Amino acid sequence: MQNYDYLVVGAGLFGATFAYEAAKRGKRVKVIEKDDHIAGHIYTKEVDGIQVHEFGAHIFHTSNKKTWSFIQQFAEFNRYTNQPVANYKGKMYNMPFNMNTFSEMWGVRTPAEAKAKIDEQRQVMDGKKPENLEEQAISLVGTDIYEKLIKGYTQKQWGRECKDLPAFIIRRLPVRYIYDNNYFNDLYQGIPIGGYTQIVEKMLDSDLIDVELNTDFLANKEQYLNDYPKVVYTGTIDGFYDYQLGTLEYRGLKFETKEFDMDNYQGNAVINYTDAETPWTRIIEHKWFEFGKGNKDKTIVTREYPHTWKRGDEPYYPVNDQRNNDLFKQYRDLSKQDPNVLFGGRLGLYKYYNMDQVIEACENLVHRELDKD
């Protein structure tokens, strides 16, 4: 085992990026993955010529030219623009909140009319400082948008009433007084033609990288720590320490994927269901990420259901409230006792990262660890 410079635990985007950068610098890397596939939550597979996002919709977006250039080494990206639609009890609204949304909701036609409507509805706060998510949302966008497009969706997503969620979860909301449905403000945006899995495959395609699937690090943790000089760990930090300080909370997701014998199920890649009664948060029709590419007589559709997470479930969204953030800081302090273990990724750093942020966080680690000489 001393032939390896690093053991990377997890073949997701963070682990693969680190392995790629280490191999570029002549380091020998072993990558182990507990699942039966690489690429983690960005894993895609082809069904009927359609790239199916197995763990929810992933749209790559960034304003960092260096990050955009980095990811384009591994795949050609299309010009996909994220333009989700919200379904509230059968009424359809464009997202993010923009003049198309306001026109449909209130019949307004000008930015001045829309601003006046929002300002009027915000007055219910009467200058009060928001103390929870509900009050924060109303102070930003008024009562109609909150009730129809935020409240139900948020309660499903977090499993709590909006009045019981902290205000800081939505420090700001995108409000655009223009007719523009582009969800992201980032300069660069797209979907890799042929899916995301190829990106991780190419990152790990090196004579200096060995990959082993269906391998649980925690089942032989002490042996691995003894056998490898350095470990890059992308699993849950509390799991690494056997939850000795307590368990960090996550929200879970369940996916219900079906194939239909039709060309077009819903007319958009992503439709959010923002009422509280509909049990799923969104429906994804995968073929529209690549503009309808694939079998013209088939389509693949996935419903997403948030659920209460428990140990043993796949963790998705860290619950970054005060209690959990304080607990993470305790684990981070504990990790200083293990200088040869480098924690990374959403789970190791207990932070909700977009894909570009995962890459940038990994590049920062690479700079500190591999370029320090």
N, C-alpha and C positions, 0 to 999 in steps of 0.2 A: 504493500500500500504506500510505502514511502516514495514510489515512483510518481505519485500524484502530488501536485502542489495544492489543489483545492478539491474539496467535496462540495458540490452544489446540490442542495436539497430542494427539489421542485423544478420541473421543466416548463414552468410558465414563462411569461415574458421577462420578468426580472431575472430569474435564474438563467435563462437562455442568453440574455444580453450579457450578463456577467461572464458566462462560460465563453461566449464568442470573443469578448474583449480580452479575456485572460489568454485564450489560445493565440490570439493575434500577437500577444507579447511573449509567446513561447512557453507558456505555462501548460502543464498537463492537468486535465480536469476530468473528474468523474461526476456525472450527473445522475441522481437517482430520483425517481418519481413514483409516488404511491399508487397513482392511477394507471390505467392501461393505455394511456395516450399522452403525448406531449402537448404543449401549448396551453395548458391550464384552462382558464375561463374564456380565452379567445379561440378555443378549439372550434374549427369548422370542418364539416364533411360534406361531400357531394352526394346529393340524392336527386335522381332524374335531371342531372345537369344543373341543379340549384345548389348553391353553397349555403348550407344550413348552419346558422349560429347556434350551436348546441346549448350555450349558457347565456342566452340573451343577446340583444342587439349590441354590436360594437361598431362604432363609427370613429375612425381615426381623425383627430383634429388637433391642430397646434398652431401657434404663432411663432414657434421657434424654428427658424430655417435650418439650423443644425440638426435638430431632431427629425424634421421632415426629410432632410437629405439622408440621414442615417437609415430610416425605415424604408426608404425607396431603394436601398441596395438589394433588398430581398424580395420585392414584388413591384409590379407596375400597378399604380392606383388609378381608379376611375374618378370621375368628377361628381360622385354622389354628394348631394347636399341634404343634410338632415332637416326634414320639414314634417315633423309629426303633426297629427290631427287629434283633437280631443273630442270624444263622444260623451256628452252629458245628457243622459236620458233621451237619446235619439237625436239630439241637436248637435251639429258638427261645428267646431271652432278651430281656427288655425292657432298653432303654437310656434314660437313664443307669443306672448300677448302683443298684438300689433294692430294696425288699423283695420286689417281684415277681421280680426277678432272683435274689435269694438263695433265695427259696422254691423256684423251679424248679431251681436248681443243687444245693441241699443239703437241701431239704425242711424248712427252718426256718420257724417261724411268727411269731416275735417279734423285735423289734429286738435284745433282749439276746442271743438265740441267734445272730443274724447277726453281731453285734459279736464274740462269743466265737469264732466260727469264723474270722473275719478275723484277729483278734489271735493265734489259735493258729498260723495259717499265716505270719504275719509274723515269727514267731520264728526262721525259718530264716536271717534276716539276722543274728541274734545280736548286735544292737547295732551292726553295721558301718555306716559311712557309705556310702550308695550312690555308686558310681563310674561307673555307666552307666544307661541307660534301664531295662534289665531289673531291676536291683537297686532302682532308684527305684520302679518299679511294684510290685514285691513288697513293698517296705517300706510302701507305701500301702494295697494291697488284697489282699495275700496271693497264694499260688501259683495257686489254681484260676482266679480271675478273670483273672489275668495270662496264664496258659496258653491259656485258651479265648477270651477276649474282647479281649485287647490284643496279644499277641505276633505272631500271624500277620498281623493287619490292619496293624500298625505296620511290620512288615518289608516288606510289599507296598507300603505308602504311601511309605516312604523308600528302598526298594531296598537296605537294609542290615540285618544282624543287630542285634537289640536290644542285644546286648552291645557293639556298635560305635557305638551312638548315645549322645550325651551325656545325662546325667541331667536337665539343666535343661529338656529338651523337655516333660516332664510334671512340672512342679513340684507339681501337685496333680491329683487325679482326683475327679470328682463321685461321692460315695458318700452315698446318702440312705437313712436307716432309716425310710422311710415308703413307702406304696404309691402312688407318684407317677411317672408315665412322662414328664412334661414335661421335655424335654432342657435347656431354657434356664431360667435363673432370672430373666430380664429381665421387667420389668413389662409391656412392650408387645411384641406378636408377631403376625405375620400374613403373608398373601400378597396382593399387589394383585390385585383382581378384574379379569381381562382381561390379566394379565401385566405384566412389568416394562418392556418396550420403550416402552409409552405414557408412562411416567414421564420417560424421557429425551427423547422426542418433545416433550412439553409444556415441559420445561426449555429446549429449543432453539428453541421457537416464539416468535421475537421478530424484529421488523424490524431490530434491531441485531445479530443473529447470522446469519452465513452459514456453511453447512455444506458441506464438499466431501469425498466418499467416495473410496475407491480412490486415496488420495494418500499417498505415502511421504515423510515429512519428511526422513529421513536421506538420501534420494536427491538432495535439493537443500538440504542443511542450511545451507550458508554463505549461499546466496541468501535463504533464509527469515530467517536471523539478521540479514542486512543490511536486509531489507525491513520488518521489524516491530519496533516499539520494545520490546516485551516478549513473551516466550514462556513459556507454561505447558506444561511437557513431562511427559507421563504414561507415556512409554515407559521402557525399561530405562536406568538411568543409565550403566551400563558401555557399552551400545550407543551412547549419545549421544557418549561419548568414544572410540568406536572401539576399545574394550577395551584401551586403551593400558596400563592397570595390571594387567590380567588379567580373567578372565571370572567373573562371579558365577554361582553354581549355583542351579538350580531343579529341581523335580520336574515332569515332564510328565504329561498325562492324555490318554488316547484314549477316545472315546465310540463305543459301538455301539448304535444306536437302531433299534428294530424296531416295526412296527405289527402288532397281533394282532386277529383277528376274534373278540373276546370282550369281555365287560364288565369283567372283574376278573381280573388276572393273578396278583397276589401279596397283595392285601388290605391294603396299606400303601404310603404314598408312598415310604418309604426302608427298605430292608433291607440291613444290612451283612453281608458274608461274612468272618468273622473267622479262618477257618482259613488256613493258608499254601498249601494245595494249590489252592484255587479261585483262578483268575488275576485275577478282578475283585475290587474292594473293596466295591462296592455295586451294587444294582439300584434304579433309580428308576422308579416308575410315576406318570407326571405328572398323571393326572386326579385323583388323591387330594389334590393340593395345593388343589384347588377342590371337594373333597367329591364327586367323581364326575361333575362337570359335563362335558358333551360327548356325543358319539355313544355311545349305550348298547351298541352292538354292536362298538365299537372300543376299543382301549386302546394307548397308546404307552409303550414300556419302553426304558430306557437302562441299559446296563452301563458302568461306569467301570473303566478299566484304567490304573493308574499306570505310568509308564515313565521310563527314563533320558533326561533332557533334553540336547539339544545345541543349539548356536547354529542359528538358523533355525526351531526348533520354537516352538510357543506356550508361553510360560512361565506356570506356575500357582502353585506354592508355593515361596517363597524358602527356601533351606536355611540357616537362621539359626544355623549353628554358628560357632565362634570364628573360623575362617579367613575365612569369607564376611563376617561382621560387621566384622572388621578391614579387609577389602578395601573394603567399602561406605564405611567411615569415610574411607578414603583418597580415594574418589571424591567423597564429600561435601565434603572439604577442597578438592579440585580444582575443584568447582563454584563455590566462592567467587570464582574468577577470572572467572566469568560472572554478574555481578549481575543482568543483564536476563533470565536464564533461571531460572524458578521450577519446581522439580521437585516432583511430587506423585503420589499414588496408590500402589498396591502395588509397582509396578515402579520408579517414580522414587524412592521412599523405601525400597525393599527391605524391606518389612514386610508380614506377613500381616494384612490388615485385614478385618473384617467390614464389611458395607455401612454400618452406622451409624457405624463408625469412619472410613470413607472420607469420609462427609459431614462429620463433626466435624473431621477433619484439613483438609478443604477450607475449612470455615468459619473455621478458625484462620488459614489463609493469606489468605482474603478480608479478615479483620479487619486483619492486618498490612499487606496490600498496598493495599486499597481504602478502608479506614476510618482510615488513619494520619493524615489531615489533620483 
